[in-house]
Amino acid sequence: MTVTVLLFASYADALGKSAIELDVAPGSTVRDILGRLASMPGGDRLPPRPLVAVNEEYASAATELRGGEEVAVIPPVAGG
């Protein structure tokens, strides 16, 4: 099954892409996606537990994926 991972700001800079298509095994979780990202070149610049949304809803690392989801890895935001 395939999921689309969206990366923003410093996370996109770290991995050199703003979107990545990943093939994952059935029963994969957000934690598995984060592990795959961490193993990519530049992935060591991501925090161990970033904020994540699945299909535009915040999700935990244990959230199971069914395929076709959009997984957004959200960097910290500061403003003034």
One Martini backbone bead per residue (centre of mass of N, CA, C, O) as a GRO file, in nm:
protein
   80
    1MET     BB    1   0.102   0.032   0.012
    2THR     BB    2   0.024   0.386  -0.011
    3VAL     BB    3   0.184   0.692   0.094
    4THR     BB    4   0.171   1.040   0.166
    5VAL     BB    5   0.437   1.262   0.237
    6LEU     BB    6   0.443   1.567   0.409
    7LEU     BB    7   0.664   1.850   0.387
    8PHE     BB    8   0.794   2.124   0.588
    9ALA     BB    9   1.022   2.337   0.566
   10SER     BB   10   1.281   2.205   0.736
   11TYR     BB   11   1.196   1.917   0.647
   12ALA     BB   12   1.219   1.961   0.343
   13ASP     BB   13   1.512   2.052   0.350
   14ALA     BB   14   1.637   1.794   0.475
   15LEU     BB   15   1.505   1.596   0.233
   16GLY     BB   16   1.449   1.762  -0.049
   17LYS     BB   17   1.126   1.751   0.004
   18SER     BB   18   0.756   1.781   0.008
   19ALA     BB   19   0.716   1.484  -0.123
   20ILE     BB   20   0.637   1.133  -0.041
   21GLU     BB   21   0.632   0.810  -0.165
   22LEU     BB   22   0.517   0.520   0.021
   23ASP     BB   23   0.580   0.189   0.070
   24VAL     BB   24   0.371  -0.020   0.275
   25ALA     BB   25   0.272  -0.224   0.506
   26PRO     BB   26   0.041  -0.375   0.643
   27GLY     BB   27  -0.002  -0.211   0.959
   28SER     BB   28   0.119   0.043   0.951
   29THR     BB   29   0.267   0.324   1.106
   30VAL     BB   30   0.373   0.625   1.190
   31ARG     BB   31   0.636   0.518   1.311
   32ASP     BB   32   0.732   0.384   1.048
   33ILE     BB   33   0.751   0.642   0.883
   34LEU     BB   34   0.956   0.788   1.065
   35GLY     BB   35   1.177   0.574   1.027
   36ARG     BB   36   1.210   0.610   0.725
   37LEU     BB   37   1.286   0.909   0.732
   38ALA     BB   38   1.538   0.880   0.921
   39SER     BB   39   1.695   0.691   0.697
   40MET     BB   40   1.728   0.927   0.531
   41PRO     BB   41   1.869   1.170   0.383
   42GLY     BB   42   1.841   1.405   0.655
   43GLY     BB   43   1.666   1.256   0.884
   44ASP     BB   44   1.847   1.340   1.136
   45ARG     BB   45   1.694   1.637   1.149
   46LEU     BB   46   1.470   1.504   1.280
   47PRO     BB   47   1.266   1.453   1.515
   48PRO     BB   48   1.154   1.184   1.703
   49ARG     BB   49   0.857   1.361   1.770
   50PRO     BB   50   0.663   1.471   1.561
   51LEU     BB   51   0.415   1.629   1.425
   52VAL     BB   52   0.108   1.458   1.317
   53ALA     BB   53  -0.092   1.401   1.020
   54VAL     BB   54  -0.396   1.229   0.915
   55ASN     BB   55  -0.599   1.352   0.709
   56GLU     BB   56  -0.604   1.633   0.884
   57GLU     BB   57  -0.533   1.465   1.156
   58TYR     BB   58  -0.422   1.415   1.439
   59ALA     BB   59  -0.147   1.188   1.533
   60SER     BB   60  -0.011   0.907   1.639
   61ALA     BB   61   0.234   0.667   1.630
   62ALA     BB   62  -0.001   0.429   1.646
   63THR     BB   63  -0.122   0.490   1.388
   64GLU     BB   64  -0.296   0.325   1.150
   65LEU     BB   65  -0.254   0.225   0.819
   66ARG     BB   66  -0.439   0.166   0.490
   67GLY     BB   67  -0.401   0.351   0.257
   68GLY     BB   68  -0.388   0.668   0.090
   69GLU     BB   69  -0.265   0.849   0.276
   70GLU     BB   70  -0.198   1.162   0.443
   71VAL     BB   71   0.121   1.255   0.573
   72ALA     BB   72   0.195   1.504   0.808
   73VAL     BB   73   0.492   1.685   0.883
   74ILE     BB   74   0.513   1.910   1.157
   75PRO     BB   75   0.652   2.191   1.228
   76PRO     BB   76   0.745   2.429   1.407
   77VAL     BB   77   0.584   2.735   1.515
   78ALA     BB   78   0.651   3.082   1.460
   79GLY     BB   79   0.554   3.409   1.587
   80GLY     BB   80   0.427   3.776   1.585
   0.00000   0.00000   0.00000
